[in-house]
């Protein structure tokens, strides 16, 4: 009986390649969601910082940074350039 159990256990441990791929995909999804949340937190900090009454210098840096970020993201999103990255 122990031999049958060992054989079944070995087979079960050797076969689940697809479940490992599923676990990897799940882990990647969780990581992606965590990074999106991190981005949203940064964006919220910018919203808190940039309010009426903030200094002109702070506003200028925020505008320039956001403009640069949007330019980079637009470039990366353009299909022709995506393959060269």
PEJOZI-V853253 format. One record per residue. N is the residue number from 1. RES is the residue in three letters. D_CENTER is the distance of its C-alpha to the mean C-alpha in whole Angstrom. Layout:
n:N res:RES d_center:D_CENTER
n:N res:RES d_center:D_CENTER
This chain:
n:1 res:UNK d_center:48
n:2 res:UNK d_center:46
n:3 res:UNK d_center:46
n:4 res:UNK d_center:44
n:5 res:UNK d_center:42
n:6 res:UNK d_center:41
n:7 res:UNK d_center:40
n:8 res:UNK d_center:38
n:9 res:UNK d_center:36
n:10 res:UNK d_center:36
n:11 res:UNK d_center:35
n:12 res:UNK d_center:32
n:13 res:UNK d_center:31
n:14 res:UNK d_center:31
n:15 res:UNK d_center:30
n:16 res:UNK d_center:26
n:17 res:UNK d_center:24
n:18 res:UNK d_center:23
n:19 res:UNK d_center:22
n:20 res:UNK d_center:20
n:21 res:UNK d_center:18
n:22 res:UNK d_center:17
n:23 res:UNK d_center:16
n:24 res:UNK d_center:14
n:25 res:UNK d_center:13
n:26 res:UNK d_center:12
n:27 res:UNK d_center:11
n:28 res:UNK d_center:8
n:29 res:UNK d_center:8
n:30 res:UNK d_center:8
n:31 res:UNK d_center:6
n:32 res:UNK d_center:3
n:33 res:UNK d_center:6
n:34 res:UNK d_center:6
n:35 res:UNK d_center:4
n:36 res:UNK d_center:5
n:37 res:UNK d_center:8
n:38 res:UNK d_center:9
n:39 res:UNK d_center:9
n:40 res:UNK d_center:11
n:41 res:UNK d_center:13
n:42 res:UNK d_center:14
n:43 res:UNK d_center:15
n:44 res:UNK d_center:17
n:45 res:UNK d_center:19
n:46 res:UNK d_center:20
n:47 res:UNK d_center:21
n:48 res:UNK d_center:23
n:49 res:UNK d_center:24
n:50 res:UNK d_center:25
n:51 res:UNK d_center:28
n:52 res:UNK d_center:32
n:53 res:UNK d_center:34
n:54 res:UNK d_center:31
n:55 res:UNK d_center:32
n:56 res:UNK d_center:33
n:57 res:UNK d_center:31
n:58 res:UNK d_center:28
n:59 res:UNK d_center:28
n:60 res:UNK d_center:28
n:61 res:UNK d_center:25
n:62 res:UNK d_center:23
n:63 res:UNK d_center:24
n:64 res:UNK d_center:24
n:65 res:UNK d_center:21
n:66 res:UNK d_center:19
n:67 res:UNK d_center:21
n:68 res:UNK d_center:20
n:69 res:UNK d_center:16
n:70 res:UNK d_center:17
n:71 res:UNK d_center:20
n:72 res:UNK d_center:17
n:73 res:UNK d_center:15
n:74 res:UNK d_center:18
n:75 res:UNK d_center:19
n:76 res:UNK d_center:16
n:77 res:UNK d_center:16
n:78 res:UNK d_center:19
n:79 res:UNK d_center:20
n:80 res:UNK d_center:23
n:81 res:UNK d_center:21
n:82 res:UNK d_center:17
n:83 res:UNK d_center:20
n:84 res:UNK d_center:21
n:85 res:UNK d_center:18
